[in-house]
Amino acid sequence: MVGGNFHRVAETTDLGVHVELQAGREAVVRVAVATLWASPEAVRPVDRPALAARTDIAGWIAGMDTDQQVGDCVLSQLLLGERVLVTEVRPDGWAHVVAVEQPAPKLDPRGYPGWLPAEQLTTATVTGEGDPLVVDATVTALRATPGGAEVVPGVVLGTGLTPAGPAVDGWRPVHAPGHTDPLWLPAADAVPVPVTPPSAGEVLAIARRLLDVVYIWGGVSAYGIDCSGLVHLAWRRLGRLLPRDADDQATATTPVPLGTERPGDLYFFARPGRKIHHIGIVTADPRPGDDRRMLHACYRQRRVLEERLPAERTATLVGVHRV
């Protein structure tokens, strides 16, 4: 009974144990990167690698042309272990969810809403043995044994992990959603989640590691990312949760006078009478003649870059904010 949100879909863990997704209950992402879609009907043939039970985000992006990279069928992306509230499950295997770890107050006070394949979720929870971890490698993989076969490839920077014990010979065991046995990754690829506010230098160091990553509308990963996704992911890696979209990020941060910005602050851009449509991270103190610099995921050049603000950006610069 889909209209009443009572339909259930069974999903299978690696050991064949069936669990049920049900509207009104939480679930977690069980793939390295799950894409959040505007609707099941909006997906395209080129999107097949992003829809599988074992996603291939690198292959998905490689298969798109520049127009497909900015299609508005993609809303956002969710990382392994990210929590969602299931609001509807369809008989065809699609689930409507609210991504509770991606604030989007203008869309839904509970989080970012959208659709994804139900098989990319699990209701199984994991219990940690130590402080939570976050992936610090740009891309890594979870393996069945130390140095063994890849079980969850493509795990990206900023992904939260649950420890399953101390590191052994340079490998760290972690619990992964949908997997009963611990999986392993190089110990250097994951670090404790920071508990102190990040410095501007730390934020910029994270963001600069994503230079030249391709621009993907709705992207939130080291494979492809958009302007607000870059800001969200850089702070997420450092333990600070910011909203997903640029206009909400403006609301959640503190304005400072133009001319007093410093590296690590945020530039916001909007056209007259329109809402904020772009965001960048300040990379230098302002200089005489309005010589401002920022790092951003650029829609026009389809990649993450650091540059002096061109004239068209300066004309739409509406504010500087501090996290």
C-alpha positions in Angstrom: 0.0 0.0 0.0 2.4 2.6 -1.3 0.1 5.6 -0.8 0.0 4.9 2.9 3.7 4.3 3.1 3.2 0.8 4.5 5.0 -1.2 1.8 8.2 -3.0 2.9 11.2 -4.1 0.9 13.5 -6.9 2.1 17.3 -6.2 1.7 19.9 -8.9 1.9 23.2 -8.6 3.9 26.4 -10.3 2.9 25.5 -13.4 4.8 22.0 -13.7 3.3 20.1 -12.3 6.4 17.0 -10.5 5.3 16.1 -7.2 7.0 13.2 -5.0 6.1 13.1 -1.3 5.2 9.9 0.3 6.5 8.6 3.8 6.2 9.0 5.8 9.4 12.2 4.0 10.5 15.8 4.8 10.1 18.3 3.0 7.9 21.9 3.5 6.9 23.8 3.6 3.6 25.6 0.3 2.9 27.4 1.3 -0.3 30.5 3.5 -0.6 28.6 6.4 -2.2 24.8 6.4 -2.8 23.3 9.0 -5.1 20.1 10.8 -4.1 17.7 11.2 -7.0 14.9 13.6 -7.8 12.7 10.7 -8.6 13.1 7.1 -9.8 11.8 8.1 -13.2 14.5 10.8 -13.6 17.4 8.4 -13.8 19.1 7.9 -17.2 20.7 4.9 -18.9 24.1 6.4 -18.1 23.3 6.3 -14.4 23.4 2.5 -14.2 26.7 2.2 -12.4 25.4 4.5 -9.6 22.3 2.4 -9.1 23.9 -1.0 -8.4 24.2 -2.8 -5.1 27.9 -2.2 -5.4 28.2 1.3 -6.9 30.9 2.3 -9.3 30.9 6.1 -9.0 34.2 6.5 -10.9 32.7 4.5 -13.8 29.4 6.5 -13.7 31.2 9.8 -13.9 33.6 8.6 -16.7 30.5 7.6 -18.7 28.9 11.0 -18.7 29.4 13.9 -21.1 29.6 17.5 -19.7 25.9 18.1 -20.1 25.0 14.9 -18.2 27.4 15.9 -15.4 25.1 18.8 -14.5 21.7 17.1 -15.0 19.2 18.1 -12.3 18.1 14.5 -11.7 20.8 14.3 -9.1 20.1 16.0 -5.7 22.9 15.0 -3.5 25.0 12.0 -2.4 25.3 10.0 0.8 28.4 8.2 2.1 28.8 4.8 3.6 27.2 4.6 7.1 25.2 7.8 6.6 21.8 7.7 8.4 18.5 8.3 6.6 14.8 8.3 7.6 12.8 6.1 5.3 9.6 7.8 4.3 8.3 5.6 1.5 9.2 2.3 0.0 8.0 1.3 -3.5 7.4 -2.2 -4.8 9.9 -1.6 -7.6 12.8 -1.3 -5.2 13.0 2.4 -4.7 13.0 4.2 -1.3 12.2 7.8 -0.5 14.4 9.0 2.3 15.4 12.0 4.3 19.2 12.3 4.7 19.3 13.4 8.4 23.0 14.2 8.3 22.6 16.7 5.5 20.6 19.6 6.9 18.3 21.2 4.4 15.8 23.3 6.4 14.3 25.0 3.3 13.4 21.6 1.9 12.6 19.5 5.0 13.4 20.3 8.6 14.5 16.7 9.1 17.2 16.6 6.4 17.7 16.4 2.6 14.9 14.5 0.9 15.2 12.3 -2.2 15.1 8.8 -3.7 17.6 6.0 -3.9 17.6 2.2 -4.6 16.4 0.4 -1.5 19.2 -2.2 -1.9 21.7 0.5 -1.1 20.4 0.7 2.4 20.3 -1.6 5.5 18.6 -1.4 8.8 21.4 -3.3 10.5 23.2 -1.2 13.1 26.8 -1.5 14.3 28.4 -1.0 17.7 31.8 0.5 17.9 34.8 -0.4 20.0 36.5 2.9 20.5 36.2 6.5 19.3 34.6 7.0 15.9 36.8 7.3 12.8 36.7 9.3 9.6 38.3 8.5 6.3 41.3 10.8 5.6 42.4 9.1 2.4 40.9 10.6 -0.8 39.7 7.2 -1.8 40.2 3.8 -0.1 38.6 0.4 0.1 37.3 -1.9 2.8 38.7 -5.4 2.5 37.8 -8.9 3.7 41.2 -9.4 5.4 44.3 -7.2 5.8 45.5 -6.8 2.2 42.7 -9.1 1.0 39.9 -8.8 -1.6 38.0 -5.6 -1.8 34.5 -5.8 -0.3 33.5 -2.2 -0.4 35.6 -0.3 -3.0 35.5 3.5 -3.5 35.1 4.6 0.1 35.9 8.4 0.0 37.2 11.2 2.2 34.9 12.2 5.0 33.2 8.8 5.4 32.5 7.9 9.0 33.6 4.5 10.2 33.0 2.5 13.3 36.1 0.8 14.8 36.1 -2.9 15.4 39.3 -3.1 17.5 42.9 -1.8 17.4 45.0 -1.7 14.3 47.0 -4.8 13.5 50.2 -4.6 11.4 49.2 -1.4 9.7 45.6 -2.5 9.1 42.5 -1.4 11.0 39.3 -3.4 11.4 36.0 -1.6 11.2 32.4 -2.5 11.2 30.5 -1.7 8.0 26.7 -1.6 7.5 25.3 -4.8 6.0 28.4 -6.8 6.8 28.6 -9.1 9.9 32.3 -9.6 10.0 34.7 -6.7 10.4 36.3 -5.3 7.2 39.8 -3.9 7.0 41.5 -0.8 5.6 45.1 0.6 5.9 45.3 2.2 9.3 46.7 5.4 7.9 43.5 5.9 5.8 41.3 6.6 8.8 41.8 8.9 11.8 39.7 9.9 14.9 37.0 12.3 14.3 38.2 15.8 15.5 36.6 17.1 18.6 37.9 20.7 18.4 36.8 23.3 15.9 39.0 23.1 12.8 41.4 25.9 11.9 41.3 27.7 8.6 44.5 26.0 7.5 43.0 22.6 8.2 39.9 23.4 6.1 41.9 24.7 3.2 44.2 21.7 3.3 41.2 19.3 3.0 39.6 21.3 0.2 42.8 21.7 -1.7 43.1 17.9 -1.9 40.1 18.0 -4.1 41.6 20.4 -6.7 40.8 19.3 -10.2 38.0 16.9 -9.1 35.3 17.0 -11.8 32.2 19.1 -11.2 29.1 16.9 -10.7 25.8 18.6 -9.9 24.8 17.2 -6.5 28.1 15.5 -6.0 29.6 15.1 -2.5 32.6 12.8 -3.1 36.2 12.8 -4.2 35.0 11.4 -7.6 32.8 14.4 -8.4 31.5 17.3 -6.4 29.6 20.6 -6.6 30.2 23.9 -4.9 28.2 23.4 -1.8 29.2 19.8 -1.7 32.8 20.8 -1.5 32.1 23.0 1.5 29.9 20.4 3.2 32.6 17.7 2.7 35.6 19.7 3.8 33.9 20.6 7.1 32.4 17.1 7.5 35.9 15.6 7.3 36.9 17.8 10.2 33.9 16.9 12.4 31.6 19.9 11.7 28.2 19.4 10.1 27.1 22.1 7.7 23.9 22.2 5.6 24.0 20.7 2.1 23.0 23.6 -0.1 24.7 27.0 -0.5 21.7 29.2 0.6 21.3 27.1 3.8 25.0 27.3 4.4 24.7 31.1 4.3 21.9 30.9 7.0 24.0 28.6 9.2 27.1 30.8 9.2 28.0 34.3 10.5 28.3 37.3 8.1 31.4 39.4 8.4 32.1 42.8 6.6 33.4 42.5 3.1 37.1 43.4 3.2 37.6 41.7 6.6 37.5 38.1 5.2 40.4 35.7 5.9 41.3 32.3 4.5 38.8 29.7 5.4 35.8 32.1 5.3 33.1 31.6 2.6 32.1 33.8 -0.3 28.5 33.7 -1.4 27.1 34.7 -4.8 23.6 35.6 -6.0 22.1 37.5 -8.9 19.8 40.5 -8.2 16.6 39.4 -6.6 17.6 35.7 -6.6 18.7 33.3 -3.9 22.3 32.3 -3.4 23.5 30.0 -6.2 27.2 29.6 -5.6 29.8 29.4 -2.8 33.6 29.3 -2.6 36.2 29.1 0.2 38.3 32.2 0.7 42.0 31.3 0.2 43.8 34.7 0.7 43.3 38.0 2.5 41.8 40.6 0.2 44.3 42.8 -1.6 44.2 46.3 -3.0 42.0 46.6 -6.0 39.5 43.9 -4.8 42.0 41.1 -5.7 40.1 38.3 -4.0 40.9 34.6 -4.3 38.8 31.5 -3.6 38.8 27.7 -4.1 35.5 26.4 -5.5 33.8 23.7 -7.6 33.2 25.7 -10.8 30.2 24.9 -12.9 31.6 26.8 -15.9 34.9 25.0 -16.0 33.5 21.7 -14.6 36.2 21.1 -12.0 37.5 22.2 -8.6 39.9 25.1 -8.9 41.5 28.0 -7.0 41.5 31.3 -8.8 41.3 35.1 -8.5 37.6 36.1 -8.6 36.8 37.0 -12.2 34.7 40.1 -13.0 31.4 38.1 -13.3 32.0 36.6 -9.9 32.8 39.9 -8.3 29.6 41.4 -9.8 27.5 38.7 -8.0 29.4 38.6 -4.7 26.8 39.2 -2.0 28.6 38.3 1.2 31.3 36.8 3.3 30.5 34.4 6.1 32.5 32.7 8.8 31.9 29.2 10.1 
